[in-house]
Amino acid sequence: MTLVYKDAIGINLAIATTFNLTGYSAISLIITKPSGTKLTKTPSITSVAAGTLAYETISGDLDETGQYKIQAIVTYGDGDVIKGEIDSFAVYTPL
């Protein structure tokens, strides 16, 4: 990932869940800001079989500097819920 700066809009976050998404009923992306504030977003699916997702940031998503954490949560039609690995990235202060 390239450097990400505070208040950036349109940053593409690519998420690899490592599990097949066939049969899912809901997918959420949890973004935890450096302050601990949690956002729940709906990512797009880039590959069901590979379990890859994408989310493009909007205004207010990256309004703090510091370390952000992201995690995908997938709910399947049978009620099973699987949480992906937690990943992180830094958001920097622009000049």
Order of alpha helices (4+ residues) and beta strands (2+ residues): beta-beta-beta-beta-beta-beta-beta-beta-beta
